[in-house]
Amino acid sequence: MTRQWKKLLNKLPDFCSIKGSDAVHEMKTSYTMKRLFILITLFSLSACELLNDDSKKYELEEIEELYSEIISLSQSVSCTNSAEWNITPMGSKACGGPTQFIAYHQSVQQRFLDLVSQFTRLQAEYNEKYEIVSDCALLVAPRGVVCEGGKPIFLN
């Protein structure tokens, strides 16, 4: 045992029942337990972070799939008469307002608006939950739609 350890052990109060090499062993065990506790804690926090990353990835994939479904439904009807088309805001910027405007045909209106509403809600929840930031530019709604090449084109 080193002199420093002996001095330290001699300074232990009388009520301490551990003396000599038992004290050194106890200190090493205590140190090892603390390190083990710290490692377990760090591992647990890392595991939680990985679960959060997986959750974040899953939620983003769900939003992206919904977006694809909305785009497909919007493009499912050929634009031949602009009077049969409407425009709606879609998505949610982190600081408020829609991320875009999208055109849809009246024949798919109910299903389309339900999907857009669900998409906008999920995107707003995602932005809040994961503290997403975005630009705060205000989008101006298009004035209307014209049909060109079977596709709806916005009038700005």
Number of C-alpha atoms within 10 A of each C-alpha: 8 6 8 9 14 14 10 10 17 12 9 13 9 9 6 9 9 15 14 12 13 11 17 16 12 13 12 12 12 12 12 12 12 12 12 12 12 12 12 12 12 12 12 12 12 12 12 12 12 12 12 13 12 12 12 15 12 12 16 15 12 15 20 14 13 18 19 12 15 22 16 11 17 20 16 12 17 14 22 15 14 16 13 12 20 15 17 15 20 24 23 21 21 20 15 14 16 20 19 14 15 19 22 24 22 13 11 13 15 9 12 21 16 12 18 21 15 17 22 22 16 19 24 20 15 18 17 13 10 10 10 13 11 13 10 12 12 11 12 11 16 16 9 16 22 16 16 13 9 13 17 26 17 16 10 9
